[in-house]
Amino acid sequence: MKSIEIQNLDKLYYTIGEVAEMFEVSRSLLRYWENEFAFLTPRKNRKGDRLFTKENIQQIQIIYNLVKVRGFTLEGAKQELKKEKSNLTEQFNLADRIKDIYARLKALEEKLSS
């Protein structure tokens, strides 16, 4: 999976196509996950198009990690989320912060060496 850095997302809303491309999954899979996971509720415009926020993208990243990376079934992922939702969210936030700090340190290192 591509690592999605939530803090680097600059738009308020993302279309289902953009989100599907971020995670390299189909749009239908995102719609399916929306039906399976009650907490995943993107906004919809008047036409019914889904509009995903940064929070929705973070939720998808957690689901993706459980199902696609760690190999959980959907039921297993639901149970894991019930038990560990706050811990999982904290882990992703921490990982994003670490990546941001690393990027800043690299930039500082480049400035110092030039």
CNS distance restraints for C-alpha pairs under 8 A (distance, minus, plus):
assign (resid   1 and name CA) (resid  23 and name CA) 6.43 0.50 0.50
assign (resid   1 and name CA) (resid  24 and name CA) 7.52 0.50 0.50
assign (resid   1 and name CA) (resid  69 and name CA) 7.84 0.50 0.50
assign (resid   2 and name CA) (resid  22 and name CA) 7.13 0.50 0.50
assign (resid   2 and name CA) (resid  23 and name CA) 6.47 0.50 0.50
assign (resid   4 and name CA) (resid  22 and name CA) 7.23 0.50 0.50
assign (resid   4 and name CA) (resid  61 and name CA) 7.61 0.50 0.50
assign (resid   5 and name CA) (resid   9 and name CA) 7.01 0.50 0.50
assign (resid   5 and name CA) (resid  96 and name CA) 5.89 0.50 0.50
assign (resid   6 and name CA) (resid  54 and name CA) 6.36 0.50 0.50
assign (resid   6 and name CA) (resid  57 and name CA) 7.64 0.50 0.50
assign (resid   6 and name CA) (resid  58 and name CA) 6.87 0.50 0.50
assign (resid   6 and name CA) (resid  96 and name CA) 7.08 0.50 0.50
assign (resid   7 and name CA) (resid  96 and name CA) 7.33 0.50 0.50
assign (resid   9 and name CA) (resid  54 and name CA) 7.16 0.50 0.50
assign (resid  12 and name CA) (resid  53 and name CA) 6.12 0.50 0.50
assign (resid  12 and name CA) (resid  54 and name CA) 7.35 0.50 0.50
assign (resid  13 and name CA) (resid  51 and name CA) 5.45 0.50 0.50
assign (resid  13 and name CA) (resid  52 and name CA) 5.24 0.50 0.50
assign (resid  13 and name CA) (resid  53 and name CA) 4.97 0.50 0.50
assign (resid  13 and name CA) (resid  54 and name CA) 7.49 0.50 0.50
assign (resid  14 and name CA) (resid  18 and name CA) 6.06 0.50 0.50
assign (resid  14 and name CA) (resid  19 and name CA) 6.54 0.50 0.50
assign (resid  14 and name CA) (resid  51 and name CA) 5.45 0.50 0.50
assign (resid  14 and name CA) (resid  52 and name CA) 4.95 0.50 0.50
assign (resid  14 and name CA) (resid  53 and name CA) 6.50 0.50 0.50
assign (resid  15 and name CA) (resid  19 and name CA) 6.38 0.50 0.50
assign (resid  15 and name CA) (resid  49 and name CA) 7.59 0.50 0.50
assign (resid  15 and name CA) (resid  50 and name CA) 6.17 0.50 0.50
assign (resid  15 and name CA) (resid  51 and name CA) 5.12 0.50 0.50
assign (resid  15 and name CA) (resid  52 and name CA) 6.25 0.50 0.50
assign (resid  16 and name CA) (resid  20 and name CA) 5.96 0.50 0.50
assign (resid  16 and name CA) (resid  27 and name CA) 6.26 0.50 0.50
assign (resid  16 and name CA) (resid  30 and name CA) 7.66 0.50 0.50
assign (resid  16 and name CA) (resid  49 and name CA) 7.88 0.50 0.50
assign (resid  16 and name CA) (resid  50 and name CA) 6.01 0.50 0.50
assign (resid  16 and name CA) (resid  51 and name CA) 6.74 0.50 0.50
assign (resid  16 and name CA) (resid  52 and name CA) 7.04 0.50 0.50
assign (resid  17 and name CA) (resid  21 and name CA) 6.14 0.50 0.50
assign (resid  17 and name CA) (resid  27 and name CA) 6.40 0.50 0.50
assign (resid  18 and name CA) (resid  22 and name CA) 6.27 0.50 0.50
assign (resid  19 and name CA) (resid  23 and name CA) 6.48 0.50 0.50
assign (resid  19 and name CA) (resid  52 and name CA) 7.64 0.50 0.50
assign (resid  19 and name CA) (resid  57 and name CA) 7.29 0.50 0.50
assign (resid  20 and name CA) (resid  24 and name CA) 5.68 0.50 0.50
assign (resid  20 and name CA) (resid  25 and name CA) 5.08 0.50 0.50
assign (resid  20 and name CA) (resid  26 and name CA) 5.64 0.50 0.50
assign (resid  20 and name CA) (resid  27 and name CA) 5.57 0.50 0.50
assign (resid  20 and name CA) (resid  30 and name CA) 7.12 0.50 0.50
assign (resid  21 and name CA) (resid  25 and name CA) 6.59 0.50 0.50
assign (resid  21 and name CA) (resid  26 and name CA) 7.90 0.50 0.50
assign (resid  23 and name CA) (resid  61 and name CA) 7.97 0.50 0.50
assign (resid  25 and name CA) (resid  29 and name CA) 6.73 0.50 0.50
assign (resid  25 and name CA) (resid  30 and name CA) 7.66 0.50 0.50
assign (resid  26 and name CA) (resid  30 and name CA) 6.79 0.50 0.50
assign (resid  27 and name CA) (resid  31 and name CA) 6.36 0.50 0.50
assign (resid  28 and name CA) (resid  32 and name CA) 6.05 0.50 0.50
assign (resid  29 and name CA) (resid  33 and name CA) 6.12 0.50 0.50
assign (resid  30 and name CA) (resid  34 and name CA) 6.14 0.50 0.50
assign (resid  31 and name CA) (resid  35 and name CA) 6.50 0.50 0.50
assign (resid  32 and name CA) (resid  36 and name CA) 6.29 0.50 0.50
assign (resid  33 and name CA) (resid  37 and name CA) 5.82 0.50 0.50
assign (resid  33 and name CA) (resid  40 and name CA) 7.70 0.50 0.50
assign (resid  34 and name CA) (resid  38 and name CA) 6.83 0.50 0.50
assign (resid  34 and name CA) (resid  40 and name CA) 5.38 0.50 0.50
assign (resid  34 and name CA) (resid  41 and name CA) 6.56 0.50 0.50
assign (resid  36 and name CA) (resid  74 and name CA) 7.84 0.50 0.50
assign (resid  37 and name CA) (resid  78 and name CA) 7.33 0.50 0.50
assign (resid  40 and name CA) (resid  56 and name CA) 6.32 0.50 0.50
assign (resid  40 and name CA) (resid  59 and name CA) 6.70 0.50 0.50
assign (resid  40 and name CA) (resid  60 and name CA) 7.66 0.50 0.50
assign (resid  41 and name CA) (resid  56 and name CA) 7.21 0.50 0.50
assign (resid  42 and name CA) (resid  50 and name CA) 5.91 0.50 0.50
assign (resid  42 and name CA) (resid  51 and name CA) 5.59 0.50 0.50
assign (resid  42 and name CA) (resid  52 and name CA) 4.98 0.50 0.50
assign (resid  42 and name CA) (resid  53 and name CA) 7.01 0.50 0.50
assign (resid  42 and name CA) (resid  56 and name CA) 6.41 0.50 0.50
assign (resid  43 and name CA) (resid  50 and name CA) 5.74 0.50 0.50
assign (resid  43 and name CA) (resid  51 and name CA) 5.08 0.50 0.50
assign (resid  43 and name CA) (resid  52 and name CA) 6.52 0.50 0.50
assign (resid  44 and name CA) (resid  48 and name CA) 5.08 0.50 0.50
assign (resid  44 and name CA) (resid  49 and name CA) 5.24 0.50 0.50
assign (resid  44 and name CA) (resid  50 and name CA) 4.56 0.50 0.50
assign (resid  44 and name CA) (resid  51 and name CA) 5.72 0.50 0.50
assign (resid  45 and name CA) (resid  49 and name CA) 5.51 0.50 0.50
assign (resid  45 and name CA) (resid  50 and name CA) 6.79 0.50 0.50
assign (resid  45 and name CA) (resid  51 and name CA) 7.28 0.50 0.50
assign (resid  52 and name CA) (resid  56 and name CA) 5.58 0.50 0.50
assign (resid  52 and name CA) (resid  57 and name CA) 6.62 0.50 0.50
assign (resid  53 and name CA) (resid  57 and name CA) 6.31 0.50 0.50
assign (resid  54 and name CA) (resid  58 and name CA) 6.19 0.50 0.50
assign (resid  55 and name CA) (resid  59 and name CA) 6.25 0.50 0.50
assign (resid  56 and name CA) (resid  60 and name CA) 6.21 0.50 0.50
assign (resid  57 and name CA) (resid  61 and name CA) 6.12 0.50 0.50
assign (resid  58 and name CA) (resid  62 and name CA) 6.38 0.50 0.50
assign (resid  58 and name CA) (resid  89 and name CA) 7.94 0.50 0.50
assign (resid  58 and name CA) (resid  92 and name CA) 7.97 0.50 0.50
assign (resid  59 and name CA) (resid  63 and name CA) 6.34 0.50 0.50
assign (resid  60 and name CA) (resid  64 and name CA) 5.86 0.50 0.50
assign (resid  61 and name CA) (resid  65 and name CA) 6.05 0.50 0.50
assign (resid  62 and name CA) (resid  66 and name CA) 6.30 0.50 0.50
assign (resid  62 and name CA) (resid  88 and name CA) 7.05 0.50 0.50
assign (resid  62 and name CA) (resid  89 and name CA) 7.46 0.50 0.50
assign (resid  62 and name CA) (resid  92 and name CA) 7.84 0.50 0.50
assign (resid  63 and name CA) (resid  67 and name CA) 6.03 0.50 0.50
assign (resid  63 and name CA) (resid  77 and name CA) 7.18 0.50 0.50
assign (resid  64 and name CA) (resid  68 and name CA) 5.31 0.50 0.50
assign (resid  64 and name CA) (resid  69 and name CA) 6.83 0.50 0.50
assign (resid  65 and name CA) (resid  69 and name CA) 4.83 0.50 0.50
assign (resid  65 and name CA) (resid  70 and name CA) 6.12 0.50 0.50
assign (resid  66 and name CA) (resid  70 and name CA) 4.99 0.50 0.50
assign (resid  66 and name CA) (resid  71 and name CA) 6.32 0.50 0.50
assign (resid  66 and name CA) (resid  72 and name CA) 5.60 0.50 0.50
assign (resid  66 and name CA) (resid  77 and name CA) 5.95 0.50 0.50
assign (resid  67 and name CA) (resid  71 and name CA) 4.94 0.50 0.50
assign (resid  67 and name CA) (resid  72 and name CA) 4.66 0.50 0.50
assign (resid  67 and name CA) (resid  73 and name CA) 6.19 0.50 0.50
assign (resid  67 and name CA) (resid  74 and name CA) 6.78 0.50 0.50
assign (resid  67 and name CA) (resid  77 and name CA) 6.58 0.50 0.50
assign (resid  68 and name CA) (resid  72 and name CA) 7.45 0.50 0.50
assign (resid  72 and name CA) (resid  76 and name CA) 5.45 0.50 0.50
assign (resid  72 and name CA) (resid  77 and name CA) 5.53 0.50 0.50
assign (resid  73 and name CA) (resid  77 and name CA) 6.00 0.50 0.50
assign (resid  74 and name CA) (resid  78 and name CA) 6.16 0.50 0.50
assign (resid  75 and name CA) (resid  79 and name CA) 6.29 0.50 0.50
assign (resid  76 and name CA) (resid  80 and name CA) 6.12 0.50 0.50
assign (resid  77 and name CA) (resid  81 and name CA) 6.02 0.50 0.50
assign (resid  78 and name CA) (resid  82 and name CA) 6.25 0.50 0.50
assign (resid  79 and name CA) (resid  83 and name CA) 6.40 0.50 0.50
assign (resid  80 and name CA) (resid  84 and name CA) 5.78 0.50 0.50
assign (resid  80 and name CA) (resid  85 and name CA) 7.44 0.50 0.50
assign (resid  81 and name CA) (resid  85 and name CA) 4.62 0.50 0.50
assign (resid  81 and name CA) (resid  88 and name CA) 7.87 0.50 0.50
assign (resid  84 and name CA) (resid  88 and name CA) 5.97 0.50 0.50
assign (resid  85 and name CA) (resid  89 and name CA) 6.18 0.50 0.50
assign (resid  86 and name CA) (resid  90 and name CA) 6.14 0.50 0.50
assign (resid  87 and name CA) (resid  91 and name CA) 6.13 0.50 0.50
assign (resid  88 and name CA) (resid  92 and name CA) 6.36 0.50 0.50
assign (resid  89 and name CA) (resid  93 and name CA) 6.20 0.50 0.50
assign (resid  90 and name CA) (resid  94 and name CA) 5.98 0.50 0.50
assign (resid  91 and name CA) (resid  95 and name CA) 6.09 0.50 0.50
assign (resid  92 and name CA) (resid  96 and name CA) 6.18 0.50 0.50
assign (resid  93 and name CA) (resid  97 and name CA) 6.25 0.50 0.50
assign (resid  94 and name CA) (resid  98 and name CA) 6.13 0.50 0.50
assign (resid  95 and name CA) (resid  99 and name CA) 6.23 0.50 0.50
assign (resid  96 and name CA) (resid 100 and name CA) 6.21 0.50 0.50
assign (resid  97 and name CA) (resid 101 and name CA) 6.15 0.50 0.50
assign (resid  98 and name CA) (resid 102 and name CA) 6.07 0.50 0.50
assign (resid  99 and name CA) (resid 103 and name CA) 6.17 0.50 0.50
assign (resid 100 and name CA) (resid 104 and name CA) 6.26 0.50 0.50
assign (resid 101 and name CA) (resid 105 and name CA) 6.11 0.50 0.50
assign (resid 102 and name CA) (resid 106 and name CA) 6.17 0.50 0.50
assign (resid 103 and name CA) (resid 107 and name CA) 6.23 0.50 0.50
assign (resid 104 and name CA) (resid 108 and name CA) 6.12 0.50 0.50
assign (resid 105 and name CA) (resid 109 and name CA) 6.03 0.50 0.50
assign (resid 106 and name CA) (resid 110 and name CA) 6.22 0.50 0.50
assign (resid 107 and name CA) (resid 111 and name CA) 6.27 0.50 0.50
assign (resid 108 and name CA) (resid 112 and name CA) 6.19 0.50 0.50
assign (resid 109 and name CA) (resid 113 and name CA) 6.17 0.50 0.50
assign (resid 110 and name CA) (resid 114 and name CA) 6.30 0.50 0.50
